[in-house]
């Protein structure tokens, strides 16, 4: 069984955003530009807590550490 390695999702705090997203998704689907369906999940945002300080500015503090993205100037 294959497992998902990356899950795309979008969180919203205002219910109107869900309707806007659904309209945008329908428009994109109608354009048929992508060979496979878009599977980004759109979910209501739950409680959020900022990460502890030692999780902040990781790439600045540990430039040789794991990175899956690049800093832009």
N, CA, C and O atoms as CSV, one atom per row, in Angstrom:
chain,resi,resn,atom,element,x,y,z
A,1,UNK,N,N,0.835,-1.179,0.000
A,1,UNK,CA,C,0.000,0.000,0.000
A,1,UNK,C,C,0.882,1.246,0.000
A,1,UNK,O,O,1.771,1.383,0.841
A,2,UNK,N,N,0.640,2.139,-0.929
A,2,UNK,CA,C,1.399,3.391,-0.970
A,2,UNK,C,C,0.822,4.367,0.037
A,2,UNK,O,O,-0.392,4.465,0.217
A,3,UNK,N,N,1.713,5.076,0.680
A,3,UNK,CA,C,1.283,6.105,1.624
A,3,UNK,C,C,1.569,7.473,1.027
A,3,UNK,O,O,2.484,7.645,0.222
A,4,UNK,N,N,0.772,8.428,1.436
A,4,UNK,CA,C,1.033,9.802,1.014
A,4,UNK,C,C,2.272,10.306,1.722
A,4,UNK,O,O,2.396,10.156,2.938
A,5,UNK,N,N,3.168,10.888,0.997
A,5,UNK,CA,C,4.360,11.454,1.607
A,5,UNK,C,C,4.202,12.947,1.826
A,5,UNK,O,O,4.769,13.505,2.765
A,6,UNK,N,N,3.450,13.582,0.980
A,6,UNK,CA,C,3.218,15.012,1.099
A,6,UNK,C,C,1.717,15.242,1.012
A,6,UNK,O,O,1.051,14.724,0.116
A,7,UNK,N,N,1.200,16.008,1.933
A,7,UNK,CA,C,-0.218,16.329,1.928
A,7,UNK,C,C,-0.356,17.841,1.840
A,7,UNK,O,O,0.150,18.566,2.696
A,8,UNK,N,N,-1.033,18.311,0.820
A,8,UNK,CA,C,-1.262,19.749,0.673
A,8,UNK,C,C,-2.595,20.095,1.316
A,8,UNK,O,O,-3.592,19.397,1.130
A,9,UNK,N,N,-2.596,21.181,2.072
A,9,UNK,CA,C,-3.855,21.624,2.650
A,9,UNK,C,C,-3.857,23.131,2.809
A,9,UNK,O,O,-2.810,23.776,2.856
A,10,UNK,N,N,-5.041,23.663,2.887
A,10,UNK,CA,C,-5.248,25.097,3.068
A,10,UNK,C,C,-6.206,25.255,4.242
A,10,UNK,O,O,-7.262,24.624,4.274
A,11,UNK,N,N,-5.841,26.090,5.198
A,11,UNK,CA,C,-6.690,26.322,6.363
A,11,UNK,C,C,-7.399,27.659,6.220
A,11,UNK,O,O,-6.798,28.641,5.785
A,12,UNK,N,N,-8.673,27.700,6.585
A,12,UNK,CA,C,-9.402,28.961,6.524
A,12,UNK,C,C,-10.018,29.281,7.876
A,12,UNK,O,O,-10.349,28.387,8.655
A,13,UNK,N,N,-10.164,30.574,8.139
A,13,UNK,CA,C,-10.783,31.026,9.389
A,13,UNK,C,C,-12.132,31.680,9.139
A,13,UNK,O,O,-12.926,31.831,10.068
A,14,UNK,N,N,-12.403,32.066,7.907
A,14,UNK,CA,C,-13.665,32.709,7.548
A,14,UNK,C,C,-14.403,31.774,6.593
A,14,UNK,O,O,-13.865,31.433,5.540
A,15,UNK,N,N,-15.627,31.348,6.934
A,15,UNK,CA,C,-16.345,30.394,6.079
A,15,UNK,C,C,-16.486,30.829,4.622
A,15,UNK,O,O,-16.557,29.979,3.734
A,16,UNK,N,N,-16.529,32.126,4.359
A,16,UNK,CA,C,-16.660,32.597,2.972
A,16,UNK,C,C,-15.490,32.136,2.114
A,16,UNK,O,O,-15.632,31.976,0.902
A,17,UNK,N,N,-14.347,31.925,2.730
A,17,UNK,CA,C,-13.165,31.476,1.988
A,17,UNK,C,C,-13.403,30.090,1.393
A,17,UNK,O,O,-12.906,29.786,0.309
A,18,UNK,N,N,-14.157,29.253,2.095
A,18,UNK,CA,C,-14.444,27.910,1.581
A,18,UNK,C,C,-15.211,28.001,0.265
A,18,UNK,O,O,-14.890,27.295,-0.690
A,19,UNK,N,N,-16.219,28.863,0.211
A,19,UNK,CA,C,-16.977,29.046,-1.026
A,19,UNK,C,C,-16.105,29.569,-2.148
A,19,UNK,O,O,-16.211,29.125,-3.291
A,20,UNK,N,N,-15.244,30.512,-1.814
A,20,UNK,CA,C,-14.315,31.071,-2.807
A,20,UNK,C,C,-13.395,29.974,-3.332
A,20,UNK,O,O,-13.134,29.897,-4.532
A,21,UNK,N,N,-12.911,29.134,-2.438
A,21,UNK,CA,C,-12.033,28.038,-2.844
A,21,UNK,C,C,-12.769,27.054,-3.742
A,21,UNK,O,O,-12.219,26.601,-4.746
A,22,UNK,N,N,-13.995,26.724,-3.395
A,22,UNK,CA,C,-14.756,25.771,-4.203
A,22,UNK,C,C,-14.992,26.305,-5.613
A,22,UNK,O,O,-14.920,25.553,-6.586
A,23,UNK,N,N,-15.274,27.609,-5.723
A,23,UNK,CA,C,-15.457,28.204,-7.057
A,23,UNK,C,C,-14.157,28.157,-7.854
A,23,UNK,O,O,-14.161,27.848,-9.045
A,24,UNK,N,N,-13.063,28.462,-7.197
A,24,UNK,CA,C,-11.762,28.436,-7.867
A,24,UNK,C,C,-11.405,27.018,-8.311
A,24,UNK,O,O,-10.898,26.815,-9.414
A,25,UNK,N,N,-11.673,26.042,-7.446
A,25,UNK,CA,C,-11.379,24.645,-7.787
A,25,UNK,C,C,-12.220,24.185,-8.971
A,25,UNK,O,O,-11.723,23.482,-9.851
A,26,UNK,N,N,-13.495,24.578,-8.999
A,26,UNK,CA,C,-14.369,24.199,-10.114
A,26,UNK,C,C,-13.874,24.817,-11.422
A,26,UNK,O,O,-13.893,24.170,-12.469
A,27,UNK,N,N,-13.435,26.069,-11.352
A,27,UNK,CA,C,-12.911,26.743,-12.548
A,27,UNK,C,C,-11.653,26.037,-13.050
A,27,UNK,O,O,-11.499,25.808,-14.250
A,28,UNK,N,N,-10.757,25.696,-12.128
A,28,UNK,CA,C,-9.522,25.005,-12.502
A,28,UNK,C,C,-9.825,23.642,-13.112
A,28,UNK,O,O,-9.217,23.247,-14.107
A,29,UNK,N,N,-10.769,22.928,-12.507
A,29,UNK,CA,C,-11.144,21.607,-13.027
A,29,UNK,C,C,-11.723,21.731,-14.439
A,29,UNK,O,O,-11.438,20.905,-15.305
A,30,UNK,N,N,-12.532,22.761,-14.665
A,30,UNK,CA,C,-13.150,22.959,-15.979
A,30,UNK,C,C,-12.113,23.275,-17.055
A,30,UNK,O,O,-12.315,22.947,-18.224
A,31,UNK,N,N,-11.015,23.904,-16.673
A,31,UNK,CA,C,-9.969,24.239,-17.640
A,31,UNK,C,C,-9.185,23.006,-18.079
A,31,UNK,O,O,-8.546,23.026,-19.131
A,32,UNK,N,N,-9.222,21.952,-17.302
A,32,UNK,CA,C,-8.576,20.670,-17.629
A,32,UNK,C,C,-7.106,20.829,-18.005
A,32,UNK,O,O,-6.639,20.220,-18.967
A,33,UNK,N,N,-6.380,21.645,-17.250
A,33,UNK,CA,C,-4.953,21.838,-17.519
A,33,UNK,C,C,-4.086,20.754,-16.890
A,33,UNK,O,O,-2.948,20.549,-17.312
A,34,UNK,N,N,-4.605,20.069,-15.899
A,34,UNK,CA,C,-3.795,19.104,-15.152
A,34,UNK,C,C,-4.253,17.686,-15.473
A,34,UNK,O,O,-5.456,17.433,-15.546
A,35,UNK,N,N,-3.320,16.757,-15.665
A,35,UNK,CA,C,-3.691,15.387,-16.017
A,35,UNK,C,C,-4.321,14.614,-14.854
A,35,UNK,O,O,-5.052,13.648,-15.072
A,36,UNK,N,N,-4.040,15.034,-13.642
A,36,UNK,CA,C,-4.599,14.355,-12.469
A,36,UNK,C,C,-5.396,15.357,-11.646
A,36,UNK,O,O,-5.172,16.563,-11.751
A,37,UNK,N,N,-6.328,14.866,-10.824
A,37,UNK,CA,C,-7.136,15.792,-10.028
A,37,UNK,C,C,-6.309,16.520,-8.969
A,37,UNK,O,O,-5.314,15.999,-8.467
A,38,UNK,N,N,-6.741,17.723,-8.648
A,38,UNK,CA,C,-6.122,18.481,-7.561
A,38,UNK,C,C,-6.695,17.943,-6.256
A,38,UNK,O,O,-7.913,17.846,-6.106
A,39,UNK,N,N,-5.839,17.599,-5.330
A,39,UNK,CA,C,-6.297,16.936,-4.108
A,39,UNK,C,C,-5.989,17.734,-2.840
A,39,UNK,O,O,-5.973,17.174,-1.743
A,40,UNK,N,N,-5.749,19.020,-2.983
A,40,UNK,CA,C,-5.483,19.858,-1.816
A,40,UNK,C,C,-6.714,19.872,-0.918
A,40,UNK,O,O,-7.828,20.126,-1.376
A,41,UNK,N,N,-6.502,19.596,0.356
A,41,UNK,CA,C,-7.597,19.614,1.318
A,41,UNK,C,C,-7.823,21.043,1.798
A,41,UNK,O,O,-6.862,21.773,2.040
A,42,UNK,N,N,-9.075,21.445,1.938
A,42,UNK,CA,C,-9.421,22.754,2.485
A,42,UNK,C,C,-10.161,22.489,3.786
A,42,UNK,O,O,-11.239,21.893,3.794
A,43,UNK,N,N,-9.569,22.939,4.882
A,43,UNK,CA,C,-10.071,22.595,6.210
A,43,UNK,C,C,-10.240,23.839,7.073
A,43,UNK,O,O,-9.516,24.819,6.898
A,44,UNK,N,N,-11.194,23.805,8.004
A,44,UNK,CA,C,-11.296,24.931,8.936
A,44,UNK,C,C,-10.093,24.940,9.873
A,44,UNK,O,O,-9.642,23.894,10.339
A,45,UNK,N,N,-9.590,26.126,10.135
A,45,UNK,CA,C,-8.446,26.251,11.044
A,45,UNK,C,C,-8.891,25.917,12.465
A,45,UNK,O,O,-9.987,26.282,12.891
A,46,UNK,N,N,-8.038,25.233,13.172
A,46,UNK,CA,C,-8.294,24.913,14.576
A,46,UNK,C,C,-7.418,25.826,15.433
A,46,UNK,O,O,-6.792,26.755,14.922
A,47,UNK,N,N,-7.380,25.561,16.710
A,47,UNK,CA,C,-6.519,26.346,17.593
A,47,UNK,C,C,-5.083,26.288,17.094
A,47,UNK,O,O,-4.629,25.261,16.590
A,48,UNK,N,N,-4.384,27.389,17.240
A,48,UNK,CA,C,-3.011,27.484,16.763
A,48,UNK,C,C,-2.143,28.049,17.866
A,48,UNK,O,O,-2.509,29.022,18.526
A,49,UNK,N,N,-1.006,27.438,18.059
A,49,UNK,CA,C,-0.040,27.929,19.037
A,49,UNK,C,C,1.295,28.103,18.334
A,49,UNK,O,O,1.755,27.193,17.644
A,50,UNK,N,N,1.919,29.257,18.500
A,50,UNK,CA,C,3.247,29.436,17.907
A,50,UNK,C,C,4.228,28.409,18.476
A,50,UNK,O,O,4.130,28.015,19.637
A,51,UNK,N,N,5.152,27.995,17.655
A,51,UNK,CA,C,6.171,27.039,18.108
A,51,UNK,C,C,7.102,27.707,19.109
A,51,UNK,O,O,7.224,28.931,19.148
A,52,UNK,N,N,7.750,26.885,19.909
A,52,UNK,CA,C,8.696,27.395,20.896
A,52,UNK,C,C,9.841,28.113,20.192
A,52,UNK,O,O,10.101,27.890,19.010
A,53,UNK,N,N,10.513,28.971,20.935
A,53,UNK,CA,C,11.588,29.782,20.356
A,53,UNK,C,C,12.672,28.944,19.688
A,53,UNK,O,O,13.228,29.358,18.671
A,54,UNK,N,N,12.983,27.770,20.244
A,54,UNK,CA,C,14.069,26.984,19.659
A,54,UNK,C,C,13.706,26.411,18.291
A,54,UNK,O,O,14.574,25.879,17.599
A,55,UNK,N,N,12.444,26.512,17.894
A,55,UNK,CA,C,12.038,26.085,16.553
A,55,UNK,C,C,12.087,27.232,15.549
A,55,UNK,O,O,11.957,26.998,14.347
A,56,UNK,N,N,12.269,28.447,16.009
A,56,UNK,CA,C,12.236,29.621,15.138
A,56,UNK,C,C,13.588,29.833,14.450
A,56,UNK,O,O,14.634,29.481,14.996
A,57,UNK,N,N,13.554,30.400,13.270
A,57,UNK,CA,C,14.763,30.780,12.524
A,57,UNK,C,C,15.751,29.622,12.371
A,57,UNK,O,O,16.960,29.803,12.510
A,58,UNK,N,N,15.230,28.454,12.087
A,58,UNK,CA,C,16.047,27.239,12.019
A,58,UNK,C,C,17.208,27.371,11.033
A,58,UNK,O,O,18.354,27.077,11.374
A,59,UNK,N,N,16.910,27.809,9.824
A,59,UNK,CA,C,17.969,27.859,8.811
A,59,UNK,C,C,19.014,28.922,9.110
A,59,UNK,O,O,20.169,28.777,8.710
A,60,UNK,N,N,18.633,29.980,9.800
A,60,UNK,CA,C,19.624,30.978,10.191
A,60,UNK,C,C,20.524,30.430,11.300
A,60,UNK,O,O,21.723,30.707,11.328
A,61,UNK,N,N,19.943,29.661,12.200
A,61,UNK,CA,C,20.724,29.120,13.317
A,61,UNK,C,C,21.525,27.887,12.922
A,61,UNK,O,O,22.621,27.668,13.436
A,62,UNK,N,N,20.982,27.078,12.010
A,62,UNK,CA,C,21.621,25.815,11.629
A,62,UNK,C,C,21.662,25.741,10.101
A,62,UNK,O,O,20.900,24.979,9.506
A,63,UNK,N,N,22.528,26.511,9.460
A,63,UNK,CA,C,22.532,26.561,7.993
A,63,UNK,C,C,22.920,25.238,7.334
A,63,UNK,O,O,22.624,25.037,6.156
A,64,UNK,N,N,23.560,24.350,8.047
A,64,UNK,CA,C,23.946,23.052,7.489
A,64,UNK,C,C,22.874,21.986,7.754
A,64,UNK,O,O,23.031,20.835,7.344
A,65,UNK,N,N,21.814,22.356,8.420
A,65,UNK,CA,C,20.761,21.399,8.774
A,65,UNK,C,C,19.868,21.052,7.601
A,65,UNK,O,O,20.031,21.578,6.501
A,66,UNK,N,N,18.936,20.170,7.846
A,66,UNK,CA,C,18.004,19.708,6.821
A,66,UNK,C,C,17.229,20.885,6.247
A,66,UNK,O,O,16.755,21.750,6.983
A,67,UNK,N,N,17.109,20.907,4.946
A,67,UNK,CA,C,16.317,21.953,4.302
A,67,UNK,C,C,15.627,21.392,3.067
A,67,UNK,O,O,16.230,20.651,2.290
A,68,UNK,N,N,14.385,21.745,2.896
A,68,UNK,CA,C,13.667,21.349,1.690
A,68,UNK,C,C,13.272,22.590,0.898
A,68,UNK,O,O,12.493,22.512,-0.053
A,69,UNK,N,N,13.815,23.725,1.299
A,69,UNK,CA,C,13.519,24.969,0.605
A,69,UNK,C,C,14.743,25.873,0.678
A,69,UNK,O,O,15.728,25.551,1.344
A,70,UNK,N,N,14.673,26.978,0.007
A,70,UNK,CA,C,15.812,27.889,-0.052
A,70,UNK,C,C,15.384,29.281,0.381
A,70,UNK,O,O,14.277,29.727,0.081
A,71,UNK,N,N,16.267,29.951,1.080
A,71,UNK,CA,C,15.994,31.329,1.466
A,71,UNK,C,C,16.116,32.222,0.250
A,71,UNK,O,O,17.001,32.036,-0.585
A,72,UNK,N,N,15.245,33.168,0.158
A,72,UNK,CA,C,15.301,34.125,-0.941
A,72,UNK,C,C,15.692,35.476,-0.374
A,72,UNK,O,O,15.285,35.825,0.734
A,73,UNK,N,N,16.478,36.241,-1.120
A,73,UNK,CA,C,16.897,37.565,-0.618
A,73,UNK,C,C,15.719,38.515,-0.494
A,73,UNK,O,O,15.894,39.664,-0.088
